Amino acid sequence: MLGRIQDVRAEDIVAINTESGIRIKMTVGCGGYVKDIYVRGMTLHTMKWVFKMNRDYGSRADNNYESNALPVTQGVNYQDIVAENVKMTARLEGISGDLFTGICISNVTVGMAKKVPWTCTDVEAITSNVTPPPPCELLVDR
């Protein structure tokens, strides 16, 4: 098992001219997990994505991997984020047949530079007070 990330807390961050505010990459075949991630109080200026998360990124260090080892996501929380001049709010990509879950996004306001706010595939998450609202059917507003 590779890629075990747990108990990460990031608060009161300002980012300017970056590709993404928050980026998580995982890969099928390596197993691993991303658990208990807490991000609060971000101010972001001029970037491509606020949230970019791939559960099947596809890159591996070598050919020694287990094709059925799926990565786990649990307790990923993003809250109190303000971003401006953003090309895309989020690109969230899970794995077909094994949804990307365990994500909560709340109190987020994104000022768009372009009109492509969200892309989501194979993702199930909870959102609350997010602008622009995610059009993805499995991102439930509570």
Solvent accessible surface area in square Angstrom, and as a share of the most:
residue,aa,sasa,rsa
1,M,139,0.62
2,L,108,0.54
3,G,53,0.51
4,R,142,0.52
5,I,86,0.44
6,Q,83,0.37
7,D,110,0.57
8,V,61,0.35
9,R,157,0.57
10,A,27,0.21
11,E,55,0.25
12,D,116,0.60
13,I,61,0.31
14,V,98,0.56
15,A,18,0.14
16,I,104,0.53
17,N,111,0.57
18,T,54,0.31
19,E,106,0.47
20,S,23,0.15
21,G,20,0.19
22,I,17,0.09
23,R,75,0.27
24,I,20,0.10
25,K,106,0.45
26,M,14,0.06
27,T,13,0.08
28,V,22,0.13
29,G,4,0.04
30,C,25,0.15
31,G,11,0.10
32,G,3,0.03
33,Y,46,0.17
34,V,9,0.05
35,K,48,0.20
36,D,60,0.31
37,I,12,0.06
38,Y,55,0.21
39,V,10,0.06
40,R,88,0.32
41,G,22,0.21
42,M,9,0.04
43,T,52,0.30
44,L,0,0.00
45,H,53,0.24
46,T,55,0.32
47,M,9,0.04
48,K,89,0.38
49,W,10,0.04
50,V,0,0.00
51,F,0,0.00
52,K,21,0.09
53,M,0,0.00
54,N,11,0.06
55,R,13,0.05
56,D,69,0.36
57,Y,97,0.37
58,G,42,0.40
59,S,69,0.45
60,R,79,0.29
61,A,105,0.82
62,D,78,0.40
63,N,139,0.71
64,N,130,0.67
65,Y,94,0.36
66,E,117,0.52
67,S,86,0.56
68,N,121,0.62
69,A,23,0.18
70,L,74,0.37
71,P,0,0.00
72,V,70,0.40
73,T,12,0.07
74,Q,92,0.41
75,G,26,0.25
76,V,0,0.00
77,N,52,0.27
78,Y,1,0.00
79,Q,49,0.22
80,D,56,0.29
81,I,0,0.00
82,V,87,0.50
83,A,3,0.02
84,E,90,0.40
85,N,73,0.38
86,V,0,0.00
87,K,95,0.40
88,M,35,0.15
89,T,0,0.00
90,A,0,0.00
91,R,87,0.32
92,L,0,0.00
93,E,45,0.20
94,G,12,0.11
95,I,24,0.12
96,S,96,0.62
97,G,85,0.82
98,D,46,0.24
99,L,63,0.31
100,F,0,0.00
101,T,52,0.30
102,G,34,0.33
103,I,6,0.03
104,C,43,0.26
105,I,0,0.00
106,S,18,0.12
107,N,66,0.34
108,V,1,0.00
109,T,73,0.42
110,V,8,0.05
111,G,35,0.34
112,M,53,0.24
113,A,58,0.45
114,K,112,0.47
115,K,183,0.77
116,V,73,0.42
117,P,42,0.26
118,W,14,0.05
119,T,57,0.33
120,C,30,0.18
121,T,76,0.44
122,D,51,0.27
123,V,5,0.03
124,E,75,0.34
125,A,4,0.03
126,I,62,0.32
127,T,1,0.01
128,S,36,0.23
129,N,104,0.53
130,V,14,0.08
131,T,71,0.41
132,P,27,0.17
133,P,96,0.60
134,P,22,0.14
135,P,99,0.62
136,C,24,0.14
137,E,160,0.72
138,L,64,0.32
139,L,11,0.06
140,V,64,0.37
141,D,106,0.55
142,R,185,0.67
